[in-house]
Amino acid sequence: MQTTKPRRERLSLPSSRRTSDAPSQPGSDTLDTRTLFKGRRELKIQHNSETYRLTITKLGKLILTK
């Protein structure tokens, strides 16, 4: 009997283009949450046709949920 390995989906990452909605420091791949969230407590992120929520908790932690 032959076993097959489960096929892994390939991740499709966005191109390295920067948008005005998510500014970063010049020469850095780091985004500041104050700039990213713009005073909100939650963001919706679209990735590979799935929607995720990035939330700032009351204690200031980040939670990513599907």
PDB file of N, CA, C and O in Angstrom:
ATOM      1  N   MET A   1       0.840  -1.173   0.000  1.00  0.00           N
ATOM      2  CA  MET A   1       0.000   0.000   0.000  1.00  0.00           C
ATOM      3  C   MET A   1       0.893   1.246   0.000  1.00  0.00           C
ATOM      4  O   MET A   1       1.891   1.316   0.717  1.00  0.00           O
ATOM      5  N   GLN A   2       0.515   2.198  -0.801  1.00  0.00           N
ATOM      6  CA  GLN A   2       1.315   3.391  -0.965  1.00  0.00           C
ATOM      7  C   GLN A   2       0.622   4.572  -0.282  1.00  0.00           C
ATOM      8  O   GLN A   2      -0.562   4.817  -0.511  1.00  0.00           O
ATOM      9  N   THR A   3       1.356   5.294   0.549  1.00  0.00           N
ATOM     10  CA  THR A   3       0.770   6.465   1.190  1.00  0.00           C
ATOM     11  C   THR A   3       1.204   7.707   0.449  1.00  0.00           C
ATOM     12  O   THR A   3       2.329   7.793  -0.043  1.00  0.00           O
ATOM     13  N   THR A   4       0.320   8.652   0.374  1.00  0.00           N
ATOM     14  CA  THR A   4       0.648   9.904  -0.292  1.00  0.00           C
ATOM     15  C   THR A   4       0.677  11.013   0.731  1.00  0.00           C
ATOM     16  O   THR A   4      -0.110  11.029   1.678  1.00  0.00           O
ATOM     17  N   LYS A   5       1.578  11.922   0.535  1.00  0.00           N
ATOM     18  CA  LYS A   5       1.676  13.067   1.418  1.00  0.00           C
ATOM     19  C   LYS A   5       0.583  14.071   1.048  1.00  0.00           C
ATOM     20  O   LYS A   5       0.284  14.246  -0.133  1.00  0.00           O
ATOM     21  N   PRO A   6      -0.009  14.724   2.034  1.00  0.00           N
ATOM     22  CA  PRO A   6      -1.004  15.737   1.701  1.00  0.00           C
ATOM     23  C   PRO A   6      -0.355  16.879   0.927  1.00  0.00           C
ATOM     24  O   PRO A   6       0.762  17.300   1.230  1.00  0.00           O
ATOM     25  N   ARG A   7      -1.056  17.357  -0.049  1.00  0.00           N
ATOM     26  CA  ARG A   7      -0.530  18.427  -0.878  1.00  0.00           C
ATOM     27  C   ARG A   7      -0.651  19.757  -0.152  1.00  0.00           C
ATOM     28  O   ARG A   7      -1.718  20.094   0.361  1.00  0.00           O
ATOM     29  N   ARG A   8       0.411  20.493  -0.109  1.00  0.00           N
ATOM     30  CA  ARG A   8       0.385  21.800   0.519  1.00  0.00           C
ATOM     31  C   ARG A   8      -0.024  22.848  -0.495  1.00  0.00           C
ATOM     32  O   ARG A   8       0.438  22.847  -1.636  1.00  0.00           O
ATOM     33  N   GLU A   9      -0.905  23.748  -0.057  1.00  0.00           N
ATOM     34  CA  GLU A   9      -1.271  24.857  -0.933  1.00  0.00           C
ATOM     35  C   GLU A   9      -0.130  25.859  -0.963  1.00  0.00           C
ATOM     36  O   GLU A   9       0.556  26.067   0.038  1.00  0.00           O
ATOM     37  N   ARG A  10       0.062  26.462  -2.094  1.00  0.00           N
ATOM     38  CA  ARG A  10       1.084  27.483  -2.205  1.00  0.00           C
ATOM     39  C   ARG A  10       0.528  28.794  -1.697  1.00  0.00           C
ATOM     40  O   ARG A  10      -0.595  29.175  -2.027  1.00  0.00           O
ATOM     41  N   LEU A  11       1.306  29.471  -0.907  1.00  0.00           N
ATOM     42  CA  LEU A  11       0.894  30.780  -0.425  1.00  0.00           C
ATOM     43  C   LEU A  11       1.123  31.801  -1.514  1.00  0.00           C
ATOM     44  O   LEU A  11       2.169  31.809  -2.163  1.00  0.00           O
ATOM     45  N   SER A  12       0.161  32.644  -1.708  1.00  0.00           N
ATOM     46  CA  SER A  12       0.367  33.737  -2.646  1.00  0.00           C
ATOM     47  C   SER A  12       0.516  35.009  -1.832  1.00  0.00           C
ATOM     48  O   SER A  12      -0.426  35.468  -1.185  1.00  0.00           O
ATOM     49  N   LEU A  13       1.695  35.560  -1.876  1.00  0.00           N
ATOM     50  CA  LEU A  13       1.984  36.767  -1.133  1.00  0.00           C
ATOM     51  C   LEU A  13       1.828  37.966  -2.043  1.00  0.00           C
ATOM     52  O   LEU A  13       2.127  37.883  -3.235  1.00  0.00           O
ATOM     53  N   PRO A  14       1.366  39.076  -1.503  1.00  0.00           N
ATOM     54  CA  PRO A  14       1.206  40.267  -2.328  1.00  0.00           C
ATOM     55  C   PRO A  14       2.558  40.773  -2.802  1.00  0.00           C
ATOM     56  O   PRO A  14       3.595  40.466  -2.214  1.00  0.00           O
ATOM     57  N   SER A  15       2.529  41.545  -3.863  1.00  0.00           N
ATOM     58  CA  SER A  15       3.779  42.113  -4.355  1.00  0.00           C
ATOM     59  C   SER A  15       4.305  43.114  -3.340  1.00  0.00           C
ATOM     60  O   SER A  15       3.605  43.470  -2.392  1.00  0.00           O
ATOM     61  N   SER A  16       5.519  43.562  -3.534  1.00  0.00           N
ATOM     62  CA  SER A  16       6.142  44.446  -2.561  1.00  0.00           C
ATOM     63  C   SER A  16       5.689  45.898  -2.707  1.00  0.00           C
ATOM     64  O   SER A  16       6.295  46.795  -2.120  1.00  0.00           O
ATOM     65  N   ARG A  17       4.642  46.137  -3.475  1.00  0.00           N
ATOM     66  CA  ARG A  17       4.138  47.500  -3.635  1.00  0.00           C
ATOM     67  C   ARG A  17       3.606  48.021  -2.307  1.00  0.00           C
ATOM     68  O   ARG A  17       2.969  47.281  -1.557  1.00  0.00           O
ATOM     69  N   ARG A  18       3.855  49.251  -2.026  1.00  0.00           N
ATOM     70  CA  ARG A  18       3.342  49.902  -0.827  1.00  0.00           C
ATOM     71  C   ARG A  18       2.082  50.679  -1.197  1.00  0.00           C
ATOM     72  O   ARG A  18       1.994  51.251  -2.284  1.00  0.00           O
ATOM     73  N   THR A  19       1.115  50.697  -0.294  1.00  0.00           N
ATOM     74  CA  THR A  19      -0.093  51.480  -0.532  1.00  0.00           C
ATOM     75  C   THR A  19      -0.155  52.607   0.472  1.00  0.00           C
ATOM     76  O   THR A  19       0.503  52.553   1.511  1.00  0.00           O
ATOM     77  N   SER A  20      -0.936  53.625   0.173  1.00  0.00           N
ATOM     78  CA  SER A  20      -1.049  54.753   1.087  1.00  0.00           C
ATOM     79  C   SER A  20      -1.818  54.365   2.344  1.00  0.00           C
ATOM     80  O   SER A  20      -1.729  55.074   3.347  1.00  0.00           O
ATOM     81  N   ASP A  21      -2.574  53.260   2.329  1.00  0.00           N
ATOM     82  CA  ASP A  21      -3.317  52.813   3.507  1.00  0.00           C
ATOM     83  C   ASP A  21      -2.423  52.172   4.554  1.00  0.00           C
ATOM     84  O   ASP A  21      -2.809  52.106   5.721  1.00  0.00           O
ATOM     85  N   ALA A  22      -1.251  51.703   4.180  1.00  0.00           N
ATOM     86  CA  ALA A  22      -0.362  51.037   5.132  1.00  0.00           C
ATOM     87  C   ALA A  22       1.062  51.574   4.995  1.00  0.00           C
ATOM     88  O   ALA A  22       1.956  50.867   4.530  1.00  0.00           O
ATOM     89  N   PRO A  23       1.265  52.821   5.402  1.00  0.00           N
ATOM     90  CA  PRO A  23       2.603  53.400   5.263  1.00  0.00           C
ATOM     91  C   PRO A  23       3.597  52.747   6.210  1.00  0.00           C
ATOM     92  O   PRO A  23       3.213  52.216   7.252  1.00  0.00           O
ATOM     93  N   SER A  24       4.853  52.786   5.855  1.00  0.00           N
ATOM     94  CA  SER A  24       5.897  52.237   6.716  1.00  0.00           C
ATOM     95  C   SER A  24       7.067  53.193   6.727  1.00  0.00           C
ATOM     96  O   SER A  24       7.105  54.167   5.975  1.00  0.00           O
ATOM     97  N   GLN A  25       8.006  52.904   7.576  1.00  0.00           N
ATOM     98  CA  GLN A  25       9.203  53.721   7.639  1.00  0.00           C
ATOM     99  C   GLN A  25      10.052  53.422   6.414  1.00  0.00           C
ATOM    100  O   GLN A  25      10.092  52.279   5.960  1.00  0.00           O
ATOM    101  N   PRO A  26      10.729  54.424   5.871  1.00  0.00           N
ATOM    102  CA  PRO A  26      11.562  54.193   4.684  1.00  0.00           C
ATOM    103  C   PRO A  26      12.618  53.124   4.945  1.00  0.00           C
ATOM    104  O   PRO A  26      13.319  53.170   5.956  1.00  0.00           O
ATOM    105  N   GLY A  27      12.728  52.169   4.037  1.00  0.00           N
ATOM    106  CA  GLY A  27      13.735  51.126   4.142  1.00  0.00           C
ATOM    107  C   GLY A  27      13.427  50.069   5.184  1.00  0.00           C
ATOM    108  O   GLY A  27      14.311  49.301   5.563  1.00  0.00           O
ATOM    109  N   SER A  28      12.187  50.015   5.654  1.00  0.00           N
ATOM    110  CA  SER A  28      11.838  49.074   6.716  1.00  0.00           C
ATOM    111  C   SER A  28      10.572  48.320   6.339  1.00  0.00           C
ATOM    112  O   SER A  28       9.706  48.850   5.643  1.00  0.00           O
ATOM    113  N   ASP A  29      10.472  47.077   6.804  1.00  0.00           N
ATOM    114  CA  ASP A  29       9.267  46.291   6.587  1.00  0.00           C
ATOM    115  C   ASP A  29       8.380  46.303   7.820  1.00  0.00           C
ATOM    116  O   ASP A  29       7.491  45.462   7.953  1.00  0.00           O
ATOM    117  N   THR A  30       8.613  47.246   8.724  1.00  0.00           N
ATOM    118  CA  THR A  30       7.864  47.332   9.969  1.00  0.00           C
ATOM    119  C   THR A  30       6.753  48.362   9.852  1.00  0.00           C
ATOM    120  O   THR A  30       6.980  49.490   9.414  1.00  0.00           O
ATOM    121  N   LEU A  31       5.541  47.960  10.251  1.00  0.00           N
ATOM    122  CA  LEU A  31       4.405  48.871  10.272  1.00  0.00           C
ATOM    123  C   LEU A  31       4.056  49.192  11.713  1.00  0.00           C
ATOM    124  O   LEU A  31       4.037  48.295  12.555  1.00  0.00           O
ATOM    125  N   ASP A  32       3.783  50.441  12.012  1.00  0.00           N
ATOM    126  CA  ASP A  32       3.369  50.856  13.342  1.00  0.00           C
ATOM    127  C   ASP A  32       1.860  50.657  13.458  1.00  0.00           C
ATOM    128  O   ASP A  32       1.110  51.090  12.583  1.00  0.00           O
ATOM    129  N   THR A  33       1.411  50.009  14.524  1.00  0.00           N
ATOM    130  CA  THR A  33      -0.016  49.721  14.667  1.00  0.00           C
ATOM    131  C   THR A  33      -0.852  50.987  14.787  1.00  0.00           C
ATOM    132  O   THR A  33      -2.015  50.994  14.383  1.00  0.00           O
ATOM    133  N   ARG A  34      -0.285  52.058  15.334  1.00  0.00           N
ATOM    134  CA  ARG A  34      -1.053  53.313  15.427  1.00  0.00           C
ATOM    135  C   ARG A  34      -1.382  53.843  14.035  1.00  0.00           C
ATOM    136  O   ARG A  34      -2.475  54.360  13.804  1.00  0.00           O
ATOM    137  N   THR A  35      -0.443  53.715  13.118  1.00  0.00           N
ATOM    138  CA  THR A  35      -0.668  54.148  11.744  1.00  0.00           C
ATOM    139  C   THR A  35      -1.580  53.167  11.011  1.00  0.00           C
ATOM    140  O   THR A  35      -2.463  53.572  10.254  1.00  0.00           O
ATOM    141  N   LEU A  36      -1.362  51.903  11.240  1.00  0.00           N
ATOM    142  CA  LEU A  36      -2.127  50.866  10.553  1.00  0.00           C
ATOM    143  C   LEU A  36      -3.599  50.859  10.967  1.00  0.00           C
ATOM    144  O   LEU A  36      -4.482  50.762  10.114  1.00  0.00           O
ATOM    145  N   PHE A  37      -3.868  50.960  12.262  1.00  0.00           N
ATOM    146  CA  PHE A  37      -5.240  50.892  12.770  1.00  0.00           C
ATOM    147  C   PHE A  37      -5.977  52.230  12.699  1.00  0.00           C
ATOM    148  O   PHE A  37      -7.207  52.248  12.672  1.00  0.00           O
ATOM    149  N   LYS A  38      -5.251  53.347  12.668  1.00  0.00           N
ATOM    150  CA  LYS A  38      -5.843  54.689  12.568  1.00  0.00           C
ATOM    151  C   LYS A  38      -6.938  54.915  13.612  1.00  0.00           C
ATOM    152  O   LYS A  38      -8.016  55.407  13.279  1.00  0.00           O
ATOM    153  N   GLY A  39      -6.669  54.559  14.872  1.00  0.00           N
ATOM    154  CA  GLY A  39      -7.613  54.792  15.953  1.00  0.00           C
ATOM    155  C   GLY A  39      -8.671  53.713  16.137  1.00  0.00           C
ATOM    156  O   GLY A  39      -9.436  53.758  17.100  1.00  0.00           O
ATOM    157  N   ARG A  40      -8.727  52.749  15.233  1.00  0.00           N
ATOM    158  CA  ARG A  40      -9.705  51.661  15.360  1.00  0.00           C
ATOM    159  C   ARG A  40      -9.128  50.544  16.213  1.00  0.00           C
ATOM    160  O   ARG A  40      -7.931  50.540  16.498  1.00  0.00           O
ATOM    161  N   ARG A  41      -9.956  49.605  16.621  1.00  0.00           N
ATOM    162  CA  ARG A  41      -9.521  48.457  17.416  1.00  0.00           C
ATOM    163  C   ARG A  41      -9.464  47.185  16.583  1.00  0.00           C
ATOM    164  O   ARG A  41      -8.965  46.163  17.054  1.00  0.00           O
ATOM    165  N   GLU A  42      -9.971  47.231  15.339  1.00  0.00           N
ATOM    166  CA  GLU A  42     -10.028  46.017  14.521  1.00  0.00           C
ATOM    167  C   GLU A  42      -9.804  46.344  13.044  1.00  0.00           C
ATOM    168  O   GLU A  42     -10.254  47.372  12.538  1.00  0.00           O
ATOM    169  N   LEU A  43      -9.095  45.437  12.373  1.00  0.00           N
ATOM    170  CA  LEU A  43      -8.879  45.520  10.929  1.00  0.00           C
ATOM    171  C   LEU A  43      -9.343  44.233  10.283  1.00  0.00           C
ATOM    172  O   LEU A  43      -9.241  43.164  10.885  1.00  0.00           O
ATOM    173  N   LYS A  44      -9.847  44.321   9.075  1.00  0.00           N
ATOM    174  CA  LYS A  44     -10.134  43.123   8.288  1.00  0.00           C
ATOM    175  C   LYS A  44      -9.044  42.999   7.238  1.00  0.00           C
ATOM    176  O   LYS A  44      -8.703  43.964   6.553  1.00  0.00           O
ATOM    177  N   ILE A  45      -8.501  41.786   7.124  1.00  0.00           N
ATOM    178  CA  ILE A  45      -7.400  41.520   6.201  1.00  0.00           C
ATOM    179  C   ILE A  45      -7.831  40.437   5.228  1.00  0.00           C
ATOM    180  O   ILE A  45      -8.276  39.367   5.642  1.00  0.00           O
ATOM    181  N   GLN A  46      -7.702  40.711   3.939  1.00  0.00           N
ATOM    182  CA  GLN A  46      -8.033  39.744   2.895  1.00  0.00           C
ATOM    183  C   GLN A  46      -6.752  39.032   2.475  1.00  0.00           C
ATOM    184  O   GLN A  46      -5.785  39.677   2.072  1.00  0.00           O
ATOM    185  N   HIS A  47      -6.744  37.684   2.569  1.00  0.00           N
ATOM    186  CA  HIS A  47      -5.568  36.901   2.173  1.00  0.00           C
ATOM    187  C   HIS A  47      -6.036  35.589   1.541  1.00  0.00           C
ATOM    188  O   HIS A  47      -6.767  34.815   2.160  1.00  0.00           O
ATOM    189  N   ASN A  48      -5.604  35.351   0.299  1.00  0.00           N
ATOM    190  CA  ASN A  48      -5.981  34.129  -0.431  1.00  0.00           C
ATOM    191  C   ASN A  48      -7.494  33.886  -0.383  1.00  0.00           C
ATOM    192  O   ASN A  48      -7.938  32.780  -0.071  1.00  0.00           O
ATOM    193  N   SER A  49      -8.262  34.893  -0.684  1.00  0.00           N
ATOM    194  CA  SER A  49      -9.733  34.866  -0.725  1.00  0.00           C
ATOM    195  C   SER A  49     -10.367  34.508   0.620  1.00  0.00           C
ATOM    196  O   SER A  49     -11.521  34.081   0.660  1.00  0.00           O
ATOM    197  N   GLU A  50      -9.635  34.674   1.716  1.00  0.00           N
ATOM    198  CA  GLU A  50     -10.157  34.476   3.066  1.00  0.00           C
ATOM    199  C   GLU A  50     -10.077  35.813   3.798  1.00  0.00           C
ATOM    200  O   GLU A  50      -9.161  36.601   3.561  1.00  0.00           O
ATOM    201  N   THR A  51     -11.036  36.067   4.685  1.00  0.00           N
ATOM    202  CA  THR A  51     -11.018  37.291   5.469  1.00  0.00           C
ATOM    203  C   THR A  51     -10.617  36.978   6.903  1.00  0.00           C
ATOM    204  O   THR A  51     -11.183  36.089   7.538  1.00  0.00           O
ATOM    205  N   TYR A  52      -9.646  37.710   7.398  1.00  0.00           N
ATOM    206  CA  TYR A  52      -9.152  37.571   8.763  1.00  0.00           C
ATOM    207  C   TYR A  52      -9.412  38.877   9.501  1.00  0.00           C
ATOM    208  O   TYR A  52      -9.523  39.936   8.884  1.00  0.00           O
ATOM    209  N   ARG A  53      -9.511  38.793  10.836  1.00  0.00           N
ATOM    210  CA  ARG A  53      -9.667  39.983  11.667  1.00  0.00           C
ATOM    211  C   ARG A  53      -8.444  40.116  12.564  1.00  0.00           C
ATOM    212  O   ARG A  53      -8.054  39.167  13.242  1.00  0.00           O
ATOM    213  N   LEU A  54      -7.850  41.290  12.560  1.00  0.00           N
ATOM    214  CA  LEU A  54      -6.754  41.603  13.463  1.00  0.00           C
ATOM    215  C   LEU A  54      -7.305  42.584  14.479  1.00  0.00           C
ATOM    216  O   LEU A  54      -7.719  43.686  14.121  1.00  0.00           O
ATOM    217  N   THR A  55      -7.313  42.185  15.754  1.00  0.00           N
ATOM    218  CA  THR A  55      -7.950  42.961  16.808  1.00  0.00           C
ATOM    219  C   THR A  55      -6.950  43.327  17.891  1.00  0.00           C
ATOM    220  O   THR A  55      -6.093  42.523  18.256  1.00  0.00           O
ATOM    221  N   ILE A  56      -7.064  44.547  18.401  1.00  0.00           N
ATOM    222  CA  ILE A  56      -6.286  44.965  19.558  1.00  0.00           C
ATOM    223  C   ILE A  56      -7.155  44.727  20.792  1.00  0.00           C
ATOM    224  O   ILE A  56      -8.272  45.239  20.871  1.00  0.00           O
ATOM    225  N   THR A  57      -6.650  43.954  21.752  1.00  0.00           N
ATOM    226  CA  THR A  57      -7.413  43.654  22.965  1.00  0.00           C
ATOM    227  C   THR A  57      -7.345  44.827  23.948  1.00  0.00           C
ATOM    228  O   THR A  57      -6.615  45.794  23.729  1.00  0.00           O
ATOM    229  N   LYS A  58      -8.113  44.724  25.027  1.00  0.00           N
ATOM    230  CA  LYS A  58      -8.090  45.751  26.071  1.00  0.00           C
ATOM    231  C   LYS A  58      -6.718  45.878  26.716  1.00  0.00           C
ATOM    232  O   LYS A  58      -6.354  46.946  27.206  1.00  0.00           O
ATOM    233  N   LEU A  59      -5.960  44.788  26.716  1.00  0.00           N
ATOM    234  CA  LEU A  59      -4.614  44.799  27.297  1.00  0.00           C
ATOM    235  C   LEU A  59      -3.541  45.210  26.288  1.00  0.00           C
ATOM    236  O   LEU A  59      -2.355  45.228  26.617  1.00  0.00           O
ATOM    237  N   GLY A  60      -3.955  45.544  25.049  1.00  0.00           N
ATOM    238  CA  GLY A  60      -3.008  46.002  24.037  1.00  0.00           C
ATOM    239  C   GLY A  60      -2.331  44.899  23.250  1.00  0.00           C
ATOM    240  O   GLY A  60      -1.357  45.154  22.542  1.00  0.00           O
ATOM    241  N   LYS A  61      -2.831  43.674  23.361  1.00  0.00           N
ATOM    242  CA  LYS A  61      -2.277  42.557  22.591  1.00  0.00           C
ATOM    243  C   LYS A  61      -2.987  42.471  21.242  1.00  0.00           C
ATOM    244  O   LYS A  61      -4.081  43.008  21.072  1.00  0.00           O
ATOM    245  N   LEU A  62      -2.356  41.792  20.288  1.00  0.00           N
ATOM    246  CA  LEU A  62      -2.965  41.584  18.975  1.00  0.00           C
ATOM    247  C   LEU A  62      -3.466  40.151  18.841  1.00  0.00           C
ATOM    248  O   LEU A  62      -2.780  39.202  19.221  1.00  0.00           O
ATOM    249  N   ILE A  63      -4.663  40.008  18.301  1.00  0.00           N
ATOM    250  CA  ILE A  63      -5.236  38.683  18.049  1.00  0.00           C
ATOM    251  C   ILE A  63      -5.650  38.631  16.580  1.00  0.00           C
ATOM    252  O   ILE A  63      -6.342  39.523  16.089  1.00  0.00           O
ATOM    253  N   LEU A  64      -5.220  37.579  15.884  1.00  0.00           N
ATOM    254  CA  LEU A  64      -5.604  37.354  14.490  1.00  0.00           C
ATOM    255  C   LEU A  64      -6.553  36.167  14.458  1.00  0.00           C
ATOM    256  O   LEU A  64      -6.197  35.074  14.899  1.00  0.00           O
ATOM    257  N   THR A  65      -7.759  36.375  13.940  1.00  0.00           N
ATOM    258  CA  THR A  65      -8.748  35.289  13.846  1.00  0.00           C
ATOM    259  C   THR A  65      -9.259  35.183  12.428  1.00  0.00           C
ATOM    260  O   THR A  65      -9.242  36.146  11.662  1.00  0.00           O
ATOM    261  N   LYS A  66      -9.715  33.991  12.098  1.00  0.00           N
ATOM    262  CA  LYS A  66     -10.244  33.705  10.765  1.00  0.00           C
ATOM    263  C   LYS A  66     -11.741  33.865  10.778  1.00  0.00           C
ATOM    264  O   LYS A  66     -12.391  33.670   9.751  1.00  0.00           O
TER     265      LYS A  66
END
